Amino acid sequence: MYEWDFSVIYQYRWLFLQGLGVTIAFTIAIIIGGVTFGLVASSCLLSRFRLLRVVALAFIEVFRCTPILVQLVWAYYALPILAGVEMTPVTASLLALSCYGGSFYAEIIRGGIVSIDPGQSEAAAALGMTPGLAMRRIILPQALRRMVPALMNQSILQFKNTSLVSVLAVPDLVYQGQMVAHDSFRPLETYTAVAVGYFAILFPLTLYVRHRERVSGAKR
């Protein structure tokens, strides 16, 4: 019978906290980057220019249809060779995860925009608004309310995806857990503590997303 001993793990609590801090900071950064890429890609998808639509669609399909782990490794090892630039593990991770998330954010944003009744745009045009002004003041505010649950769900996935940056030796929660497991020889306790850390953050967020989905559904 295995004897659990979490007292050993407690000695490494500061490493876990540092790793959790890196994970949270990474999550915020890749959400911001992903939403930015998503806004640009969705705008291109809705553009009347075919070339922009093709480029945006290619971006979305490439990142949606390849594993994120492969993208991370490719960004760190292959991209510097092809682009001739220095790429740190942190930079490669931020770029890959932001592009990956952006491909999903783009479809969420595009879907939210096209779900708005076209009559709204026609009414704005009748009032003399430019398409850009109508998008900012009329379309996007309404679409955003519908997009919030899906955006939050994708952001939760982004939080979980940060666990993969440990393969590039980025000192996130998983990487610090690996170091603790090797040093303490208590892998069961270590990875249980890591799992608890993720669960403690993600479970309340998941409950909130469900609440927002119910509220959003009731308002339609």
Backbone bond lengths (Angstrom), bond angles and torsions (degrees), N, CA, C in turn:
res aa  C-N    CA-C-N  psi(-1)  N-CA   C-N-CA  omega(-1)  CA-C   N-CA-C  phi
1 M - - - 1.472 - - 1.535 108.96 -
2 Y 1.322 115.01 128.10 1.475 119.48 -179.17 1.523 109.94 -74.23
3 E 1.324 116.77 135.55 1.461 122.36 179.70 1.528 109.15 -103.21
4 W 1.305 115.14 112.74 1.464 120.71 179.27 1.524 110.01 -72.44
5 D 1.324 116.11 141.96 1.468 120.85 178.62 1.529 109.14 -146.75
6 F 1.319 115.74 91.59 1.460 120.10 -178.98 1.527 112.62 -82.22
7 S 1.326 116.91 -7.57 1.463 118.88 178.37 1.525 111.11 -63.72
8 V 1.326 116.35 -31.24 1.463 120.42 177.70 1.530 109.75 -66.40
9 I 1.306 115.91 -41.63 1.458 120.67 -178.34 1.525 110.97 -65.92
10 Y 1.319 116.95 -32.86 1.463 120.92 -178.78 1.520 111.70 -59.71
11 Q 1.300 116.24 -28.51 1.463 119.94 179.33 1.525 112.24 -64.47
12 Y 1.332 116.45 -21.82 1.467 121.29 -177.74 1.527 111.74 -105.06
13 R 1.327 117.12 21.53 1.460 120.70 -173.52 1.531 112.48 -59.28
14 W 1.339 117.45 -34.19 1.459 118.67 -178.45 1.526 111.77 -69.44
15 L 1.319 117.04 -33.15 1.465 119.96 175.61 1.528 110.47 -65.05
16 F 1.332 116.06 -41.83 1.463 119.99 177.64 1.531 110.91 -62.44
17 L 1.328 116.74 -42.60 1.462 120.57 -179.61 1.525 111.19 -66.12
18 Q 1.346 116.48 -39.75 1.462 119.09 176.47 1.525 110.94 -63.31
19 G 1.334 116.10 -43.39 1.454 119.98 178.31 1.510 112.36 -62.97
20 L 1.345 116.47 -39.68 1.465 120.32 178.51 1.522 110.52 -65.48
21 G 1.344 116.31 -38.34 1.462 120.09 177.52 1.521 111.93 -62.49
22 V 1.332 116.50 -41.85 1.469 120.85 177.32 1.525 110.09 -64.17
23 T 1.328 117.16 -42.33 1.459 121.21 -179.83 1.527 111.17 -61.65
24 I 1.327 117.10 -45.15 1.471 120.81 179.82 1.523 110.77 -64.81
25 A 1.344 116.73 -44.48 1.467 120.50 179.31 1.523 110.74 -62.16
26 F 1.337 116.10 -41.42 1.464 120.47 177.54 1.519 110.68 -62.35
27 T 1.316 116.32 -42.48 1.465 120.37 -178.92 1.523 111.02 -60.98
28 I 1.325 116.78 -46.18 1.466 120.77 179.45 1.527 110.33 -60.27
29 A 1.342 115.92 -43.97 1.466 120.62 -177.48 1.528 111.54 -64.83
30 I 1.330 117.22 -43.71 1.472 118.81 -176.46 1.523 111.56 -77.11
31 I 1.324 118.02 -23.89 1.472 119.57 173.65 1.522 109.61 -69.05
32 I 1.338 116.26 -45.31 1.462 120.16 178.11 1.534 110.22 -62.08
33 G 1.338 115.53 -46.89 1.461 119.30 178.69 1.512 112.26 -63.71
34 G 1.335 116.59 -41.92 1.460 120.57 -179.13 1.517 112.46 -64.94
35 V 1.330 116.91 -43.44 1.471 120.38 178.86 1.524 110.22 -64.51
36 T 1.337 116.27 -38.33 1.473 119.69 177.77 1.520 110.97 -62.12
37 F 1.347 116.48 -49.42 1.468 120.07 176.91 1.531 110.59 -61.01
38 G 1.334 115.84 -39.06 1.455 120.14 -179.16 1.513 112.83 -64.87
39 L 1.339 116.78 -40.40 1.468 120.48 178.54 1.523 111.07 -63.65
40 V 1.335 115.44 -43.54 1.468 119.43 -179.86 1.533 110.12 -65.12
41 A 1.338 116.15 -46.65 1.466 120.11 -178.30 1.521 111.71 -64.49
42 S 1.334 117.35 -41.99 1.467 119.55 -179.91 1.522 111.30 -66.96
43 S 1.345 116.47 -35.45 1.469 119.51 176.77 1.522 110.59 -64.04
44 C 1.333 115.66 -39.71 1.468 119.78 178.04 1.523 111.11 -67.40
45 L 1.341 116.22 -38.13 1.465 119.41 178.94 1.526 111.84 -61.80
46 L 1.331 116.22 -33.18 1.459 121.17 -177.39 1.529 112.28 -92.40
47 S 1.334 115.63 0.59 1.463 120.11 -179.09 1.529 111.00 -70.73
48 R 1.320 115.29 155.02 1.471 119.23 176.44 1.522 111.71 -83.09
49 F 1.347 116.67 -7.05 1.458 120.95 179.62 1.532 109.88 -88.90
50 R 1.311 115.73 122.08 1.464 121.18 -174.18 1.526 111.83 -63.32
51 L 1.328 117.52 -39.25 1.462 120.52 -178.28 1.527 111.44 -60.21
52 L 1.327 116.98 -42.00 1.458 120.88 178.52 1.519 110.66 -64.48
53 R 1.321 116.49 -40.20 1.465 119.70 179.36 1.527 111.04 -64.18
54 V 1.332 116.09 -41.38 1.467 120.48 -179.17 1.525 110.63 -65.49
55 V 1.323 117.07 -44.66 1.473 121.23 179.67 1.526 110.50 -61.86
56 A 1.336 116.59 -45.79 1.464 120.58 -180.00 1.518 111.64 -63.42
57 L 1.322 116.70 -42.09 1.458 120.71 179.61 1.530 110.76 -64.97
58 A 1.333 116.79 -39.31 1.468 120.40 178.27 1.524 110.27 -63.78
59 F 1.333 117.06 -43.03 1.473 121.76 177.68 1.523 110.53 -58.79
60 I 1.314 116.57 -47.42 1.467 121.14 -176.92 1.520 110.98 -64.38
61 E 1.323 116.94 -47.10 1.463 119.82 -175.63 1.525 112.15 -69.04
62 V 1.325 117.41 -37.47 1.473 120.31 179.24 1.518 110.67 -61.48
63 F 1.319 117.09 -45.92 1.463 119.65 -175.92 1.525 112.91 -81.73
64 R 1.318 117.95 -26.38 1.461 119.71 177.22 1.525 112.04 -78.49
65 C 1.316 117.10 -27.69 1.467 120.95 -172.17 1.527 113.87 -103.52
66 T 1.323 117.50 12.08 1.465 120.72 174.38 1.526 108.63 -127.04
67 P 1.331 117.81 146.53 1.473 120.30 -177.94 1.524 111.67 -64.58
68 I 1.313 116.03 141.05 1.462 120.73 -178.59 1.530 111.39 -63.95
69 L 1.333 117.66 -32.01 1.459 119.96 178.15 1.532 110.64 -64.21
70 V 1.331 116.61 -41.10 1.467 120.91 177.28 1.529 110.01 -63.92
71 Q 1.322 116.73 -39.84 1.464 120.74 178.93 1.528 111.08 -63.01
72 L 1.324 116.72 -41.37 1.465 120.47 178.81 1.525 111.18 -61.43
73 V 1.322 116.24 -49.56 1.460 120.78 -178.76 1.527 110.62 -64.53
74 W 1.329 116.74 -40.74 1.464 121.15 -179.94 1.528 110.63 -64.38
75 A 1.329 116.52 -43.45 1.469 120.24 -179.06 1.525 111.34 -63.76
76 Y 1.328 116.74 -33.45 1.464 119.69 -177.03 1.526 112.49 -83.24
77 Y 1.334 116.77 -39.60 1.462 119.72 -173.99 1.532 113.74 -98.82
78 A 1.330 117.65 -39.38 1.466 120.31 -174.02 1.521 113.14 -91.14
79 L 1.329 117.16 -41.99 1.464 119.96 -175.48 1.530 113.10 -59.23
80 P 1.341 119.81 -43.08 1.472 119.06 177.97 1.523 113.00 -59.59
81 I 1.335 117.21 -35.05 1.470 120.84 179.45 1.521 110.34 -69.15
82 L 1.333 116.76 -43.53 1.455 121.04 -177.84 1.526 112.23 -73.46
83 A 1.341 116.74 -38.77 1.465 120.58 -176.42 1.526 112.79 -92.29
84 G 1.327 116.34 -16.74 1.455 119.56 -179.46 1.513 113.69 70.32
85 V 1.328 116.75 32.61 1.466 121.14 -179.85 1.527 109.36 -124.74
86 E 1.331 114.49 153.76 1.460 119.65 176.63 1.530 109.19 -75.50
87 M 1.315 117.09 136.56 1.461 120.94 -177.30 1.523 109.00 -132.58
88 T 1.338 116.56 111.10 1.458 120.33 177.45 1.522 109.29 -79.51
89 P 1.329 117.92 161.47 1.476 119.43 177.36 1.528 112.90 -56.89
90 V 1.323 116.37 -38.72 1.470 119.77 -179.50 1.519 110.74 -66.39
91 T 1.333 116.91 -45.75 1.462 120.80 -179.70 1.524 111.38 -63.18
92 A 1.327 116.43 -45.15 1.461 120.51 179.45 1.519 111.04 -62.15
93 S 1.325 117.01 -41.02 1.463 120.94 179.94 1.526 111.50 -65.93
94 L 1.327 116.23 -44.41 1.463 120.10 179.31 1.524 111.07 -61.95
95 L 1.325 116.59 -43.12 1.462 120.55 -178.65 1.526 111.41 -65.44
96 A 1.336 116.32 -48.87 1.464 120.11 -176.96 1.524 111.68 -64.52
97 L 1.337 117.14 -46.61 1.459 120.19 -177.84 1.529 112.06 -69.02
98 S 1.334 117.01 -33.89 1.467 119.94 178.23 1.524 110.55 -68.20
99 C 1.334 116.61 -42.89 1.468 119.89 179.01 1.531 110.74 -66.48
100 Y 1.338 116.00 -41.54 1.462 119.87 178.83 1.528 110.54 -61.25
101 G 1.329 116.35 -49.26 1.453 119.32 178.34 1.513 112.20 -64.52
102 G 1.351 116.41 -36.81 1.455 120.69 -179.48 1.509 113.00 -60.85
103 S 1.337 116.71 -33.94 1.465 119.80 179.62 1.526 111.53 -64.95
104 F 1.322 117.12 -31.76 1.470 120.78 177.80 1.526 111.14 -84.78
105 Y 1.333 116.78 -39.84 1.459 119.52 176.61 1.534 110.65 -59.48
106 A 1.331 116.58 -36.66 1.462 120.59 -178.35 1.526 111.24 -59.62
107 E 1.325 116.95 -44.54 1.459 120.40 -179.89 1.529 111.37 -69.30
108 I 1.327 116.26 -35.59 1.465 119.79 177.83 1.523 110.12 -64.11
109 I 1.339 116.09 -46.60 1.466 120.64 -179.05 1.530 110.70 -66.10
110 R 1.329 116.52 -44.17 1.470 119.99 178.62 1.527 110.71 -60.51
111 G 1.342 116.29 -44.53 1.459 119.73 179.49 1.517 112.40 -62.51
112 G 1.335 116.40 -39.12 1.459 119.60 178.48 1.512 112.54 -64.95
113 I 1.326 116.30 -39.21 1.467 120.33 -178.78 1.528 111.28 -69.15
114 V 1.337 117.27 -46.19 1.472 119.67 -176.84 1.532 111.46 -72.40
115 S 1.358 117.33 -14.20 1.465 119.06 178.61 1.528 112.33 -76.02
116 I 1.338 116.53 -14.17 1.461 120.03 179.74 1.530 109.64 -78.13
117 D 1.294 116.65 137.39 1.470 122.65 -178.66 1.533 110.43 -54.75
118 P 1.334 118.15 125.84 1.473 121.24 178.43 1.528 113.12 -55.72
119 G 1.307 115.74 -22.95 1.461 119.08 178.72 1.514 112.54 -61.54
120 Q 1.333 116.89 -25.77 1.463 120.46 177.79 1.529 110.31 -64.08
121 S 1.339 116.37 -44.05 1.465 120.34 178.55 1.522 111.07 -66.20
122 E 1.333 115.85 -39.13 1.461 119.74 179.97 1.530 110.80 -65.64
123 A 1.330 116.35 -38.83 1.468 119.74 178.56 1.527 110.36 -66.22
124 A 1.351 116.49 -39.82 1.462 120.16 178.80 1.524 110.98 -63.81
125 A 1.344 116.05 -40.22 1.462 119.79 178.63 1.524 110.70 -64.95
126 A 1.329 115.54 -37.05 1.469 119.70 179.44 1.528 111.32 -65.18
127 L 1.338 116.28 -26.78 1.465 121.27 178.30 1.526 111.76 -85.68
128 G 1.326 116.32 -0.15 1.457 119.72 178.00 1.511 115.06 91.05
129 M 1.325 117.97 10.53 1.460 120.78 179.41 1.525 110.39 -78.44
130 T 1.317 115.86 143.70 1.463 120.59 173.03 1.524 108.25 -74.99
131 P 1.342 118.14 160.08 1.470 119.91 178.60 1.524 113.13 -56.59
132 G 1.342 116.66 -39.70 1.461 120.07 179.37 1.516 112.32 -65.18
133 L 1.329 116.63 -42.62 1.460 121.16 179.36 1.520 110.87 -66.24
134 A 1.328 116.12 -41.56 1.462 120.14 178.21 1.526 110.94 -63.08
135 M 1.332 116.71 -38.32 1.464 120.33 178.53 1.523 110.67 -63.74
136 R 1.321 117.41 -44.56 1.472 120.82 -176.46 1.522 112.04 -71.08
137 R 1.310 117.46 -40.65 1.462 120.05 -171.56 1.522 114.76 -94.74
138 I 1.322 117.76 -24.90 1.464 119.64 -173.81 1.529 112.29 -118.68
139 I 1.321 116.93 -53.82 1.467 120.75 -172.49 1.526 111.83 -72.32
140 L 1.335 116.78 -55.22 1.471 119.98 -175.16 1.528 113.75 -61.04
141 P 1.344 119.84 -43.61 1.470 118.15 178.71 1.528 113.55 -57.72
142 Q 1.347 116.19 -39.31 1.466 119.29 178.11 1.528 111.41 -72.27
143 A 1.340 115.82 -41.52 1.464 120.06 -179.12 1.521 111.49 -65.84
144 L 1.319 116.70 -35.58 1.459 120.48 -177.07 1.520 111.69 -60.67
145 R 1.341 116.30 -39.65 1.466 119.72 179.36 1.527 111.06 -61.01
146 R 1.315 116.46 -35.11 1.462 120.24 179.11 1.527 111.85 -78.36
147 M 1.323 116.20 -27.61 1.458 120.64 -175.70 1.523 113.69 -83.12
148 V 1.340 117.42 -21.72 1.469 120.71 -171.26 1.533 113.52 -52.88
149 P 1.341 120.37 -49.93 1.477 118.84 179.98 1.528 113.02 -58.98
150 A 1.336 116.31 -44.37 1.466 119.58 -179.55 1.519 111.11 -67.06
151 L 1.324 117.67 -39.12 1.462 120.99 177.84 1.522 110.89 -63.36
152 M 1.327 116.34 -40.28 1.461 119.86 179.83 1.522 111.31 -69.22
153 N 1.329 116.84 -38.43 1.474 119.58 176.17 1.524 111.10 -60.64
154 Q 1.325 116.38 -43.50 1.460 119.96 178.79 1.528 110.90 -66.32
155 S 1.322 117.00 -35.11 1.466 120.51 178.54 1.526 111.26 -66.93
156 I 1.334 116.44 -34.88 1.461 120.16 175.24 1.532 109.96 -64.10
157 L 1.332 115.71 -41.49 1.471 119.22 176.46 1.520 110.85 -63.30
158 Q 1.327 116.86 -36.71 1.457 120.24 177.41 1.529 110.94 -62.46
159 F 1.322 116.30 -39.11 1.465 120.43 177.43 1.527 110.40 -60.15
160 K 1.329 116.36 -44.24 1.462 119.87 179.62 1.532 111.77 -69.23
161 N 1.325 116.58 -33.40 1.462 119.72 -179.76 1.523 112.89 -65.45
162 T 1.336 116.88 -23.05 1.465 118.83 179.80 1.524 111.76 -62.85
163 S 1.325 117.86 -19.70 1.467 119.97 179.51 1.525 111.84 -62.67
164 L 1.340 116.84 -20.42 1.463 120.69 -178.28 1.517 113.18 -78.13
165 V 1.346 117.81 -16.67 1.471 118.86 -178.04 1.522 111.54 -68.79
166 S 1.318 116.69 -11.51 1.470 119.81 178.05 1.530 111.46 -63.11
167 V 1.337 117.43 -24.34 1.473 119.76 179.78 1.520 111.35 -67.66
168 L 1.344 116.74 -20.19 1.463 121.25 176.85 1.526 111.44 -101.03
169 A 1.339 115.77 14.86 1.477 122.21 177.67 1.524 112.89 65.59
170 V 1.329 117.06 27.42 1.463 120.24 170.90 1.527 106.82 -77.96
171 P 1.339 118.72 127.70 1.470 121.04 -171.52 1.523 114.68 -75.53
172 D 1.324 117.28 60.23 1.459 120.85 176.87 1.522 110.05 -83.44
173 L 1.309 117.13 -169.83 1.460 121.20 -176.41 1.527 111.75 -62.78
174 V 1.335 117.11 -42.67 1.461 120.02 -179.34 1.526 110.85 -66.31
175 Y 1.322 116.67 -43.42 1.474 119.80 -179.72 1.527 110.68 -62.23
176 Q 1.322 116.79 -43.56 1.468 119.79 178.00 1.524 110.15 -64.32
177 G 1.333 116.68 -35.55 1.455 119.85 176.10 1.524 111.70 -62.67
178 Q 1.323 116.74 -39.51 1.460 120.40 177.25 1.528 111.12 -62.15
179 M 1.332 115.75 -42.07 1.467 119.92 179.02 1.530 110.58 -63.50
180 V 1.330 116.23 -43.19 1.469 120.09 -179.77 1.527 110.64 -65.08
181 A 1.337 116.59 -42.31 1.465 120.33 -179.56 1.532 110.92 -61.09
182 H 1.330 116.96 -41.36 1.466 120.50 179.68 1.523 111.51 -68.69
183 D 1.327 115.73 -35.09 1.467 119.45 -175.99 1.522 112.66 -81.36
184 S 1.326 116.74 -34.88 1.468 120.69 -174.63 1.521 113.49 -95.95
185 F 1.348 116.77 -16.64 1.461 121.77 -174.90 1.531 111.77 59.76
186 R 1.349 115.72 30.59 1.466 121.46 177.01 1.536 108.98 -126.04
187 P 1.340 117.31 68.76 1.469 119.27 -176.09 1.528 114.28 -65.75
188 L 1.342 117.64 -34.41 1.465 119.03 -178.70 1.520 111.04 -64.42
189 E 1.318 116.62 -46.94 1.460 120.42 179.64 1.527 110.92 -66.49
190 T 1.334 115.49 -39.02 1.464 119.91 -177.70 1.512 111.86 -63.32
191 Y 1.334 117.03 -52.47 1.459 119.37 -176.59 1.525 112.16 -74.14
192 T 1.322 117.01 -22.58 1.462 119.36 171.38 1.523 109.85 -66.90
193 A 1.333 116.59 -42.41 1.465 120.91 177.68 1.527 110.85 -63.14
194 V 1.328 117.26 -39.72 1.465 121.15 177.47 1.531 110.49 -63.33
195 A 1.333 116.50 -45.02 1.462 120.76 179.49 1.527 111.08 -62.48
196 V 1.318 117.01 -40.35 1.463 121.23 178.68 1.526 110.28 -63.18
197 G 1.333 116.47 -38.97 1.460 120.18 178.47 1.520 112.08 -61.34
198 Y 1.330 116.73 -45.31 1.463 120.32 177.51 1.528 111.01 -64.59
199 F 1.323 116.27 -44.07 1.466 120.64 -177.67 1.524 111.19 -63.47
200 A 1.324 117.03 -40.74 1.467 121.10 -177.72 1.524 111.77 -61.39
201 I 1.325 116.90 -29.80 1.461 120.51 179.34 1.527 111.82 -89.47
202 L 1.323 116.53 -42.18 1.458 120.16 -172.16 1.526 114.03 -79.28
203 F 1.325 118.01 -32.88 1.468 119.26 -176.84 1.529 112.06 -63.04
204 P 1.348 120.04 -48.27 1.472 118.50 176.58 1.525 112.47 -60.88
205 L 1.346 117.28 -37.05 1.458 119.98 178.57 1.531 111.16 -65.13
206 T 1.324 116.10 -38.64 1.462 120.46 178.35 1.523 110.80 -63.97
207 L 1.317 116.79 -42.50 1.468 120.49 177.46 1.524 111.05 -62.09
208 Y 1.331 116.28 -39.23 1.463 119.90 179.72 1.525 110.98 -66.12
209 V 1.338 116.64 -40.42 1.463 120.65 178.85 1.527 110.13 -62.46
210 R 1.329 117.30 -42.35 1.466 120.61 177.76 1.517 110.78 -61.02
211 H 1.328 116.03 -40.22 1.462 120.24 177.85 1.523 110.63 -62.76
212 R 1.343 116.86 -44.17 1.456 120.30 179.67 1.526 111.47 -64.66
213 E 1.335 116.83 -35.88 1.463 120.13 178.29 1.525 110.91 -64.88
214 R 1.363 116.49 -40.22 1.463 119.56 178.11 1.525 110.78 -66.03
215 V 1.341 116.05 -42.21 1.463 119.90 -180.00 1.526 110.80 -65.50
216 S 1.333 115.57 -42.85 1.471 120.11 179.55 1.530 110.76 -63.80
217 G 1.332 116.45 -40.48 1.458 120.03 179.78 1.522 111.88 -67.31
218 A 1.329 116.99 -34.99 1.469 120.68 -179.55 1.522 112.10 -70.10
219 K 1.355 116.91 -26.85 1.457 120.04 -176.71 1.515 112.15 -83.15
220 R 1.347 117.33 -15.82 1.470 119.42 -178.16 1.533 111.32 -79.20
